[in-house]
Amino acid sequence: MTNVQKTVAVLLAVIAMVLGLTIQKVLSGSEKADLPAQLDAGLVMLQEARDLPALTFTSSEGQAQDVSQLLGQWRLVFLGFTFCPDICPTVLAELRQLQHRLPEAAKARAQVVLVSVDPARDTPAQLKQYLSFFDPSFVGLVSDIGQTQALATVLGIPFIPADTTQPNYTVDHGGNVALIGPDGRLRGFIRTPLKVDRLLEVLPAVLQGD
């Protein structure tokens, strides 16, 4: 066997070992059993949860809220704005449908949160009025662009700050819904458009966890 052949053989052995360990890791653990169903529903759970930064927002109730202290419940966090012509009302209507159809035990552990990407127009009062059209339990958060971008980066939901000098401006933003656990850490996300029927098969079990 030549040196080249020996090198190739070693590389193949290493690749086989790595693949074997990877497959074993993916298939081990009872939580992996639901992975195909979760992915089919558009639900992606992170292998490692992410801490949220200590950023202060104002809620639609006019109260200061440190996003690193969103504790005790699961939060379904969506970035949007009240003047959004399409994505926001669609996703919020889907979230309303999803929440209303959840089993009572799971519903009590979930709260929908809209983080505004348009602080120039979205006052706490404006957010509260807008969200009440969908569900009075939905909560809004607003802060300056810098803090909002810092949060968006951690959540993995990008947006492009608008040119507020233009009349009737809009804001380009991602549509996924971040999933924050009762421990206040980012645990995953839900792809949009929401597959409500599929999510109802897998999300309640997630919401019952810690």
Secondary structure, DSSP 8 states (H G I E B T S, - for coil): --HHHHHHHHHHHHHHHHHHHHHHHHH-SGGGGGHHHHHHTTEEEEEEEEE----EEEETTS-EEEGGG--SSEEEEEEE-TT-SSHHHHHHHHHHHHHHHS-HHHHTTEEEEEEES-TTT--HHHHHHHHHTT-TT-EEEE--HHHHHHHHHHHT--EE---TTSTT---EE---EEEE-TTSEEEEEE-SS--HHHHHHHHHHHHT--
